[in-house]
Amino acid sequence: MNRVSVLLITFMMLAVAYGITGASGENTAGMHIEGPSIAATNTTITYRVMISGIFDVYRCVMLMAGENLSGASPLNQVEKVSYNGVFRFDITTPNSTQRIYLDFKAYGTINSTGKTKIFHRRIYVDIKKAYTIVATVKNPTNYTIYNVTVNFYIDGRYVGNSTIEKIGANSTAKATYNWVPDVADGEHTLTVKLVGNGVVFENNEKSYSRTIYVGNPPNYDWVGYLGIGVLIALAALFPFVLLGRRKGRGVKKPKWKS
């Protein structure tokens, strides 16, 4: 093999490694997309598309696809023009849980030559039902407490927080957090923790844990109930419940609170 052939093969390998294509080539190199891979039903999510490379004008089109796009938008192809290679697309997710696909195709054009480079990438987003977690916080003091933060954890992993602006003396207030499940179906541990002095949960502690079930529960007795200071407000009938004890292990009747 002569030296010219070796150089040609080396160049071809570099072209593959770095996504180099001709003026009318199509590739994913040079296209960066920021946005969620999991989202709740019927909510608005945002994606930023960034194109590298120096061009006089950039153009990007986006099209959404899925099994049932009822409630989603935009349903038609959206086209945007940019002079810095940065695009923003706001998408309303469908009403039903499913996997949707977002197809992005961008074009970078050099006016002096008329040549255009094409970038193409398709991503998927898992649309899930969001569940509302409500934590009841108690202020046992004789003065008002402000800006109480409640942190929420799933299996020890921080997932979000909610802040209560104020809790009156000797009273309670509720912190609410909408969680989009990003875990596998099955049993998980929900933990809530308080940040701030003077407040506790209704168990008089600064933290509280509860076993929860994501997905369709198996065939054993379960009881959805209000725990001490923590309520899981069901967004659907079965998909997300607090577990009671298993059948045959002495299930206690829950104490419902108003």
C-alpha positions in Angstrom: 0.0 0.0 0.0 1.5 3.3 -1.0 1.7 6.5 1.0 -1.2 8.2 -0.8 -3.5 5.3 -0.1 -2.6 5.4 3.6 -3.3 9.1 3.8 -6.6 8.6 2.0 -7.7 5.9 4.4 -6.6 8.0 7.4 -8.7 10.9 6.2 -11.8 8.7 5.7 -11.4 7.3 9.2 -11.2 10.9 10.6 -14.2 11.9 8.6 -16.3 9.1 10.1 -15.0 9.8 13.7 -15.8 13.5 13.5 -19.0 13.4 11.4 -17.4 15.2 8.5 -19.6 15.2 5.4 -20.0 17.0 2.1 -22.0 20.2 1.6 -25.2 18.3 1.1 -24.3 15.5 3.6 -26.5 14.7 6.6 -25.2 13.9 10.1 -25.7 14.3 13.8 -22.2 15.7 14.5 -22.4 19.4 15.3 -26.0 19.3 16.6 -26.6 19.5 20.3 -30.1 19.2 21.9 -31.0 20.1 25.5 -34.3 19.0 26.9 -36.0 16.4 29.1 -36.2 12.7 28.2 -39.1 12.1 30.6 -42.1 14.5 30.9 -45.5 14.6 32.4 -48.7 14.5 30.4 -50.3 17.7 29.3 -47.4 20.0 30.2 -45.1 22.3 28.3 -41.5 21.3 27.9 -38.7 23.2 26.1 -35.8 22.0 23.8 -32.8 24.0 22.8 -31.1 23.0 19.6 -27.5 24.3 19.0 -25.7 24.0 15.7 -21.9 24.3 15.5 -20.1 25.6 12.5 -19.9 29.0 10.9 -22.8 29.8 8.5 -24.5 32.9 7.3 -28.0 31.6 8.2 -29.3 28.6 10.1 -32.7 27.0 9.7 -34.2 24.2 11.8 -37.5 22.2 11.5 -39.1 20.1 14.1 -41.8 17.5 13.8 -43.5 15.5 16.6 -44.8 11.9 16.2 -46.6 9.5 18.5 -49.4 6.9 18.8 -51.9 9.4 20.2 -51.1 13.1 20.1 -54.4 14.3 21.5 -53.8 17.4 23.5 -50.3 17.8 22.1 -48.9 20.7 20.1 -47.6 21.6 17.7 -49.0 18.9 15.5 -47.6 20.3 12.3 -43.9 20.8 11.3 -42.4 23.9 12.8 -39.6 25.8 11.1 -37.4 28.5 12.7 -34.6 30.6 11.4 -31.6 31.8 13.4 -28.4 33.7 12.8 -26.4 32.3 15.7 -27.3 28.6 15.4 -29.5 28.4 18.5 -33.2 27.5 18.4 -35.9 27.1 21.0 -38.9 24.8 20.6 -41.8 24.7 23.1 -43.8 21.6 23.1 -47.1 20.7 24.8 -47.1 16.9 25.6 -50.1 14.7 24.8 -52.8 13.8 27.3 -52.0 10.1 27.3 -48.9 8.2 28.5 -46.7 7.0 25.7 -43.3 7.5 24.0 -43.2 10.4 21.5 -40.5 11.1 19.0 -39.1 14.5 18.1 -37.4 14.9 14.8 -35.0 17.8 14.3 -33.4 18.7 11.0 -31.2 21.8 10.7 -29.6 23.5 7.7 -26.5 25.7 7.7 -26.1 27.8 4.6 -23.1 29.9 3.3 -24.6 32.6 1.2 -21.4 33.3 -0.9 -21.3 29.7 -2.2 -24.9 28.6 -1.7 -23.7 25.4 -0.1 -25.8 24.0 2.7 -24.9 21.5 5.4 -27.6 19.3 6.9 -27.8 18.1 10.5 -30.4 15.5 11.5 -31.3 13.9 14.8 -34.3 12.1 16.3 -34.9 11.8 20.0 -37.6 10.2 22.1 -39.4 11.4 25.2 -41.3 9.1 27.6 -44.6 10.8 28.6 -45.8 9.7 32.1 -48.5 10.5 34.5 -47.4 13.0 37.2 -48.3 12.3 40.8 -48.8 14.8 43.5 -47.0 14.3 46.8 -48.4 16.3 49.7 -46.5 16.6 53.0 -48.2 18.1 56.1 -45.9 20.2 58.2 -46.6 21.3 61.8 -45.5 24.4 63.6 -45.8 23.7 67.4 -44.4 27.1 68.4 -46.2 30.2 69.4 -44.9 32.3 66.5 -45.2 32.2 62.7 -42.4 30.5 60.8 -41.6 31.6 57.3 -40.0 29.9 54.2 -40.1 26.3 55.2 -38.5 24.0 52.6 -39.5 20.3 52.2 -37.1 18.1 50.2 -38.4 14.9 48.5 -36.3 11.8 47.9 -37.0 8.5 46.0 -34.7 5.7 47.1 -32.4 8.2 48.7 -32.1 10.2 45.5 -33.1 13.9 45.7 -36.0 14.6 43.2 -37.2 18.1 44.1 -38.5 20.4 46.8 -41.4 22.6 47.8 -41.4 25.7 49.9 -44.2 26.8 52.3 -44.2 30.6 52.6 -45.4 30.7 56.2 -47.0 28.5 58.9 -48.9 30.2 61.6 -48.3 29.5 65.3 -49.6 26.1 66.5 -51.0 25.2 63.1 -50.2 23.1 60.0 -49.6 23.7 56.3 -49.0 21.5 53.3 -46.1 21.3 50.9 -47.0 20.0 47.4 -44.7 18.5 44.8 -45.6 17.1 41.4 -43.3 14.1 40.7 -42.9 12.5 37.3 -41.8 8.9 37.9 -38.3 8.2 36.5 -37.9 4.8 38.1 -38.8 1.2 37.2 -42.2 -0.2 38.3 -42.1 -1.8 41.7 -41.6 -0.8 45.4 -39.6 2.3 46.2 -39.0 4.4 49.3 -40.3 8.0 49.4 -38.5 10.2 52.0 -39.4 13.7 52.9 -37.1 16.0 54.9 -37.5 19.4 56.5 -35.1 22.3 56.2 -35.6 24.9 58.9 -35.9 25.2 62.6 -39.1 25.0 64.7 -41.2 22.8 62.4 -41.8 19.1 62.3 -43.9 16.5 60.5 -47.0 15.2 62.4 -44.8 12.4 63.8 -42.8 15.2 65.5 -39.7 14.3 63.4 -37.8 16.3 60.8 -38.0 13.5 58.3 -40.4 10.7 57.2 -40.2 7.7 55.0 -42.9 5.6 53.4 -42.9 2.6 50.9 -44.6 3.4 47.7 -45.5 1.4 44.6 -45.0 2.6 41.0 -47.0 0.8 38.3 -49.7 -1.8 38.7 -49.5 -3.4 42.1 -49.2 -7.2 42.4 -52.0 -9.4 43.7 -51.8 -8.8 47.4 -53.7 -6.6 49.8 -52.8 -3.0 49.7 -54.1 0.0 51.5 -53.7 3.6 50.3 -53.8 5.8 53.3 -52.6 9.0 54.9 -49.4 8.4 56.7 -48.1 10.4 59.6 -47.6 13.8 58.0 -47.4 12.5 54.4 -50.1 12.0 51.8 -49.7 10.6 48.3 -52.6 12.2 46.3 -53.4 9.7 43.6 -53.4 11.0 40.1 -55.0 7.8 38.9 -56.8 4.9 40.6 -54.0 2.3 40.8 -50.7 3.3 39.2 -49.2 4.9 42.3 -50.2 3.9 45.8 -48.9 3.8 49.3 -48.5 0.2 50.4 -50.1 -1.3 53.5 -48.9 -4.5 55.0 -49.2 -7.7 53.1 -52.1 -10.1 53.6 -51.7 -12.5 56.4 -49.3 -10.2 58.4 -51.9 -8.3 60.4 -53.3 -5.5 58.3 -54.3 -2.6 60.5 -57.2 -0.4 59.7 -55.9 3.0 58.6 -56.9 6.2 60.4 -58.2 8.6 57.8 -57.8 12.3 58.5 -59.7 15.2 57.0 
